[in-house]
Amino acid sequence: MFSIFRKSKKMKNEGKDSAFSSKELINTEDDHKKVDVNEDIETALSLHASWALSAEQTYVYRFLNNELAPLKPNQISLAGTEMRREGDDLLAIAFVRNSLSKAIKFEKVTLLLLDVDQQPIARHEFDMSQLGELPGRSSRPWQFIFPKNSIIKQEFSTTDWSIAFEIKQKHKLDLEESWNTSLSTEDKEKLKKIVDDLTPPKEGEVNFMGLQAHRIESGDLHVTVLIRNGSSKTINLQLLPLEIHDASKKVIAKGGFQLDNLQVVANTTKPWTFIFPAALVTEKEIDLKSWTISTVCQ
């Protein structure tokens, strides 16, 4: 069990409170019909079942928790209490708060330690399942150790800092300008719905998903695919070797494409059409009832 104040008896929350939508964070919320959006919700102190605290320690936690501002409905927050160096690491102590009427659980989350200007001090992934079940309308103190290799900034104040959940942007459609100007509003909405309905790619994964394929009279094969970037970084595609398999699983077309740095923004999907000239279509008879596209290792 950690000591909330190592060097003194001062009783003050030195960090700020960062509140997030429970819907956005863990995809759950209280019934809007039963919620007064203007209600101020106090969060009662909830200590982890494994903690054995003295009466003095419990008093300190209760006092600090009572000093926190109330939350609004359907919010989850992290309220910073103390931040300090622990050897080469940084230790942040914060209250994890839940304004929902029901208990919640966490899994792995990425947290950001932010300075007074909201600039990152450290970034690290935590297994918050260890926090246990957090009851409705409650607040639980917890410690977060940011290891040396997660620290981004060495100089910072230990007051007016905050700790925040890193909310991953929803995976979305991103159209190249030429597509944006040429497609009708209806077609854009159809593409958006397709992307929204698909399970997003795994974190860090880039994949290709077939959307439409047809062979024209000249023998050329036109293939429209979704380039799906699940990474946190924008990628630029230059030379892309591709092959197409039809319903029979045979390779029916194979070729390399110069893309002139086609940019696929982080956590987005970009549609693109590749044209395989007839000379690159390896089969006379092809079955496009189902087909797949894949990159070719060179």
C-alpha positions as CSV (number, residue, x, y, z in Angstrom):
1,M,0.0,0.0,0.0
2,F,1.4,3.4,-0.9
3,S,1.4,6.5,1.2
4,I,-0.6,9.3,-0.3
5,F,1.7,12.0,1.1
6,R,5.3,10.9,1.7
7,K,6.9,14.0,2.9
8,S,4.3,16.0,4.7
9,K,0.8,16.0,6.3
10,K,-0.6,18.5,3.8
11,M,-4.1,17.6,2.6
12,K,-4.6,19.1,-0.8
13,N,-5.3,17.7,-4.3
14,E,-2.3,19.0,-6.3
15,G,-3.6,17.9,-9.7
16,K,-6.7,18.7,-11.7
17,D,-9.8,16.7,-12.5
18,S,-10.2,15.3,-16.1
19,A,-13.7,14.1,-17.0
20,F,-14.7,12.0,-19.9
21,S,-17.9,10.7,-21.4
22,S,-18.6,7.2,-20.3
23,K,-20.1,6.4,-23.7
24,E,-17.0,7.5,-25.4
25,L,-14.7,5.8,-23.0
26,I,-16.3,2.4,-22.2
27,N,-19.4,2.5,-24.4
28,T,-22.0,2.6,-21.6
29,E,-24.2,5.2,-20.0
30,D,-27.3,5.6,-17.8
31,D,-30.7,5.8,-19.5
32,H,-31.1,9.4,-20.8
33,K,-34.8,9.2,-19.9
34,K,-33.9,8.8,-16.2
35,V,-31.0,11.3,-16.2
36,D,-31.1,15.0,-15.3
37,V,-28.3,16.3,-17.4
38,N,-27.8,19.2,-14.9
39,E,-27.5,17.1,-11.8
40,D,-24.4,17.4,-9.7
41,I,-23.2,14.0,-8.7
42,E,-21.0,13.5,-5.6
43,T,-18.8,10.4,-5.7
44,A,-18.5,8.5,-2.4
45,L,-15.1,7.1,-1.4
46,S,-14.6,3.5,-2.4
47,L,-11.4,1.7,-1.2
48,H,-10.1,-1.4,-2.8
49,A,-11.1,-4.6,-0.9
50,S,-7.4,-5.6,-0.5
51,W,-6.4,-2.4,1.2
52,A,-5.9,-2.4,5.0
53,L,-5.9,1.2,6.1
54,S,-5.5,2.9,9.4
55,A,-8.2,5.3,10.5
56,E,-5.8,8.2,9.7
57,Q,-5.2,7.0,6.2
58,T,-8.9,6.5,5.6
59,Y,-9.6,10.0,6.9
60,V,-7.0,11.5,4.5
61,Y,-8.6,9.8,1.5
62,R,-12.1,10.8,2.5
63,F,-11.1,14.4,3.0
64,L,-9.4,14.6,-0.4
65,N,-12.3,12.9,-2.1
66,N,-14.7,15.4,-0.5
67,E,-12.7,18.3,-1.8
68,L,-13.4,17.2,-5.4
69,A,-16.0,19.0,-7.5
70,P,-19.1,17.0,-8.3
71,L,-19.4,15.3,-11.7
72,K,-22.2,15.4,-14.3
73,P,-24.2,12.3,-15.3
74,N,-22.5,9.7,-17.5
75,Q,-18.9,10.8,-16.7
76,I,-15.8,9.0,-15.7
77,S,-12.9,11.1,-14.4
78,L,-9.4,11.0,-13.2
79,A,-8.6,13.5,-10.4
80,G,-4.9,14.0,-9.7
81,T,-3.8,14.1,-6.1
82,E,0.0,13.9,-6.0
83,M,2.8,13.4,-8.5
84,R,6.4,12.6,-7.6
85,R,9.6,11.0,-8.7
86,E,10.2,7.4,-7.7
87,G,13.8,6.8,-8.7
88,D,13.8,7.0,-12.5
89,D,10.0,6.6,-12.7
90,L,7.1,9.0,-12.1
91,L,4.3,8.1,-9.7
92,A,0.9,9.7,-10.0
93,I,-1.8,9.2,-7.5
94,A,-5.4,10.0,-8.6
95,F,-9.0,9.2,-7.8
96,V,-10.8,7.2,-10.5
97,R,-14.4,8.5,-10.4
98,N,-17.6,7.1,-11.8
99,S,-20.8,9.1,-11.9
100,L,-22.9,6.3,-13.5
101,S,-25.5,4.7,-11.3
102,K,-24.0,1.3,-12.0
103,A,-20.7,-0.4,-11.4
104,I,-18.0,-0.3,-14.1
105,K,-14.8,-2.2,-14.9
106,F,-11.8,-1.3,-16.9
107,E,-9.4,-3.2,-19.1
108,K,-6.1,-2.0,-20.6
109,V,-6.0,1.7,-21.1
110,T,-3.4,4.3,-22.2
111,L,-3.0,7.2,-19.8
112,L,-1.4,10.6,-20.4
113,L,0.3,12.6,-17.7
114,L,-0.2,16.3,-18.7
115,D,1.4,19.5,-17.4
116,V,-0.4,22.7,-16.7
117,D,-0.4,23.6,-20.4
118,Q,-1.9,20.2,-21.3
119,Q,1.4,19.1,-22.8
120,P,2.4,15.4,-22.3
121,I,4.8,14.6,-19.5
122,A,4.5,10.8,-19.9
123,R,2.4,8.2,-21.7
124,H,1.9,4.6,-20.7
125,E,-0.5,1.7,-21.0
126,F,-2.0,0.3,-17.7
127,D,-3.9,-2.8,-16.9
128,M,-6.8,-1.1,-15.0
129,S,-8.6,-4.4,-14.4
130,Q,-6.5,-4.4,-11.2
131,L,-8.6,-1.5,-10.0
132,G,-11.5,-4.0,-9.7
133,E,-15.2,-3.2,-10.0
134,L,-15.8,0.5,-9.3
135,P,-19.3,1.0,-7.8
136,G,-21.8,3.4,-9.1
137,R,-21.3,7.0,-8.0
138,S,-18.0,6.3,-6.4
139,S,-14.4,7.4,-6.3
140,R,-11.4,5.1,-5.8
141,P,-7.8,6.3,-5.2
142,W,-5.1,4.5,-7.2
143,Q,-1.5,4.8,-8.1
144,F,-0.1,4.9,-11.6
145,I,3.6,4.3,-12.2
146,F,5.0,5.8,-15.4
147,P,8.3,4.0,-16.1
148,K,11.4,5.9,-17.3
149,N,11.0,5.0,-20.9
150,S,7.4,6.4,-20.9
151,I,8.6,9.9,-19.7
152,I,8.5,12.5,-22.5
153,K,9.3,15.7,-20.6
154,Q,11.9,16.0,-17.8
155,E,11.0,19.5,-16.5
156,F,7.5,20.1,-15.1
157,S,5.6,21.4,-12.1
158,T,4.0,19.0,-9.6
159,T,1.0,21.2,-9.2
160,D,-1.9,21.8,-11.6
161,W,-1.0,18.7,-13.6
162,S,-3.6,16.2,-14.8
163,I,-3.9,12.6,-15.8
164,A,-6.2,11.7,-18.7
165,F,-7.4,8.8,-20.7
166,E,-6.1,8.7,-24.2
167,I,-9.2,8.5,-26.3
168,K,-8.5,6.8,-29.6
169,Q,-10.2,8.6,-32.5
170,K,-13.1,6.6,-34.0
171,H,-11.9,4.9,-37.2
172,K,-13.4,6.8,-40.1
173,L,-13.5,7.3,-43.8
174,D,-10.9,9.6,-45.4
175,L,-11.4,10.5,-49.1
176,E,-8.7,11.6,-51.4
177,E,-9.5,15.1,-52.8
178,S,-10.2,13.7,-56.3
179,W,-12.7,11.3,-54.8
180,N,-14.3,13.9,-52.6
181,T,-15.0,16.1,-55.6
182,S,-16.1,13.4,-58.0
183,L,-18.4,11.3,-55.8
184,S,-22.0,12.2,-55.2
185,T,-23.2,12.9,-51.7
186,E,-25.2,9.7,-51.8
187,D,-22.1,7.6,-52.7
188,K,-20.1,9.3,-50.0
189,E,-22.7,8.4,-47.4
190,K,-22.7,4.8,-48.7
191,L,-18.9,4.6,-48.3
192,K,-19.1,6.1,-44.8
193,K,-21.7,3.6,-43.7
194,I,-19.6,0.7,-45.0
195,V,-16.5,1.9,-43.1
196,D,-18.6,2.7,-39.9
197,D,-20.2,-0.8,-40.0
198,L,-16.9,-2.7,-40.3
199,T,-14.9,-3.8,-37.3
200,P,-11.9,-1.4,-37.2
201,P,-8.5,-2.9,-37.9
202,K,-6.4,-3.9,-34.9
203,E,-4.1,-1.3,-33.4
204,G,-1.0,-1.0,-35.6
205,E,-2.5,-3.1,-38.4
206,V,-2.8,-2.0,-42.0
207,N,-4.9,-4.1,-44.3
208,F,-6.7,-4.1,-47.7
209,M,-10.4,-5.1,-48.1
210,G,-12.0,-5.7,-51.5
211,L,-15.0,-3.5,-52.2
212,Q,-15.8,-3.9,-55.9
213,A,-14.2,-5.6,-59.0
214,H,-15.2,-5.8,-62.6
215,R,-13.6,-6.6,-65.9
216,I,-14.2,-4.2,-68.8
217,E,-14.5,-5.0,-72.5
218,S,-10.8,-4.4,-73.2
219,G,-9.9,-7.1,-70.7
220,D,-8.6,-4.7,-68.0
221,L,-9.6,-5.5,-64.4
222,H,-10.8,-2.6,-62.3
223,V,-10.6,-3.2,-58.5
224,T,-11.7,-0.9,-55.8
225,V,-10.4,-1.6,-52.3
226,L,-10.4,-0.1,-48.9
227,I,-7.0,0.7,-47.5
228,R,-7.4,0.5,-43.7
229,N,-4.8,2.1,-41.5
230,G,-5.2,1.0,-37.8
231,S,-1.9,2.5,-36.7
232,S,-1.5,5.8,-34.8
233,K,0.7,7.1,-37.6
234,T,-0.1,8.3,-41.1
235,I,1.4,6.1,-43.8
236,N,2.5,7.0,-47.3
237,L,2.3,4.4,-50.0
238,Q,4.7,4.6,-53.0
239,L,5.1,1.2,-54.7
240,L,2.5,-1.3,-54.0
241,P,2.7,-4.9,-55.4
242,L,-0.7,-6.5,-55.4
243,E,-2.4,-9.7,-56.5
244,I,-6.0,-10.7,-56.8
245,H,-7.5,-14.1,-56.0
246,D,-11.0,-14.9,-57.4
247,A,-13.6,-17.3,-55.9
248,S,-11.6,-20.3,-57.0
249,K,-8.6,-19.0,-54.9
250,K,-6.4,-18.8,-58.0
251,V,-4.3,-15.7,-58.7
252,I,-6.1,-14.0,-61.5
253,A,-4.1,-10.7,-61.7
254,K,-0.8,-9.5,-60.4
255,G,1.1,-6.2,-60.7
256,G,2.9,-3.3,-59.1
257,F,1.4,0.2,-58.7
258,Q,3.3,3.5,-58.4
259,L,1.1,5.6,-56.0
260,D,3.2,8.8,-55.7
261,N,3.0,8.8,-51.9
262,L,-0.7,8.1,-51.5
263,Q,-1.4,9.2,-47.9
264,V,-3.6,7.2,-45.5
265,V,-4.1,9.2,-42.3
266,A,-3.8,7.4,-39.0
267,N,-6.9,5.4,-37.9
268,T,-8.7,6.0,-41.2
269,T,-9.8,4.0,-44.3
270,K,-9.2,5.3,-47.8
271,P,-10.9,3.8,-50.9
272,W,-8.7,3.5,-54.0
273,T,-9.2,1.9,-57.4
274,F,-6.4,-0.1,-59.0
275,I,-6.5,-1.0,-62.7
276,F,-4.8,-4.2,-63.8
277,P,-4.2,-3.9,-67.6
278,A,-5.3,-7.0,-69.6
279,A,-1.7,-8.1,-69.9
280,L,-1.5,-8.5,-66.1
281,V,-4.7,-10.5,-65.9
282,T,-3.4,-14.1,-65.8
283,E,-6.7,-16.0,-66.3
284,K,-9.1,-15.9,-69.2
285,E,-12.0,-17.0,-67.2
286,I,-12.4,-15.4,-63.8
287,D,-15.1,-15.7,-61.1
288,L,-15.6,-12.5,-59.2
289,K,-18.6,-13.7,-57.0
290,S,-16.0,-13.4,-54.3
291,W,-12.4,-12.3,-54.4
292,T,-9.6,-11.1,-52.2
293,I,-6.7,-8.7,-52.6
294,S,-3.3,-9.0,-50.9
295,T,0.2,-7.4,-51.1
296,V,3.0,-9.4,-52.6
297,C,6.3,-9.8,-50.8
298,Q,9.2,-8.7,-52.9
